[in-house]
Amino acid sequence: MSASHAIVGHIPALRRYARALTGDAWAADDLVQDTLERACHKWSLWTPGTDLRAWLFTLMHNLHASQVRRTPTPAEDIDTLDAEPTARVATPDGHLDLQRCLLLLPEEQRAVLLLAALEDLSYAEIARVLGVPLGTVMSRLSRARDRLRQLMDGAPPQRTGSGSRPALRRLK
């Protein structure tokens, strides 16, 4: 079976995940295209009989992670999060927007949550796609669900990066 025939059936799921991951239709389409190009170029690395969908999601995740690392966060976006926390989450009619709340989750939590809820992958498949241990998947998923619930209830967004972690305190 050729690469194009095997991959075509997975394009809708790739588009859905990319859209949820990036929050932008254009960026999602670019990510899907980059993923498909990489899959075609690296087709010889896929082992027939293994889960093609998981392999494609792994390619997409790695591409997206590389893009996020290369793209610096504009300072004005961080300032906007601090200055107007509800403006980023609430829609004009005052309702909370799930898409905006998802985009406010830390990248590693959002990826796990989307793969579990949107793509219905098992914990083991998610661990394989993201290249993390199974326990890490469960932990990130739990934290993502908790944080998403908080955001949907109107909690202010947190800064991403070094300011998002609570300070450690000495117990001794």
ABEGO torsion letter per residue (X at the ends): XBAAAAAAAAAAAAAAAAAAAAGBAAAAAAAAAAAAAAAAAAAAABBBGBBAAAAAAAAAAAAAAAAAAABBBBAAAAAAAAABAAAAABBAAGBBBAAAAAAABBAAAAAAAAAAAAAGBBAAAAAAAAGBBAAAAAAAAAAAAAAAAAAAAGBBBBBBEAAABBBBBBAX
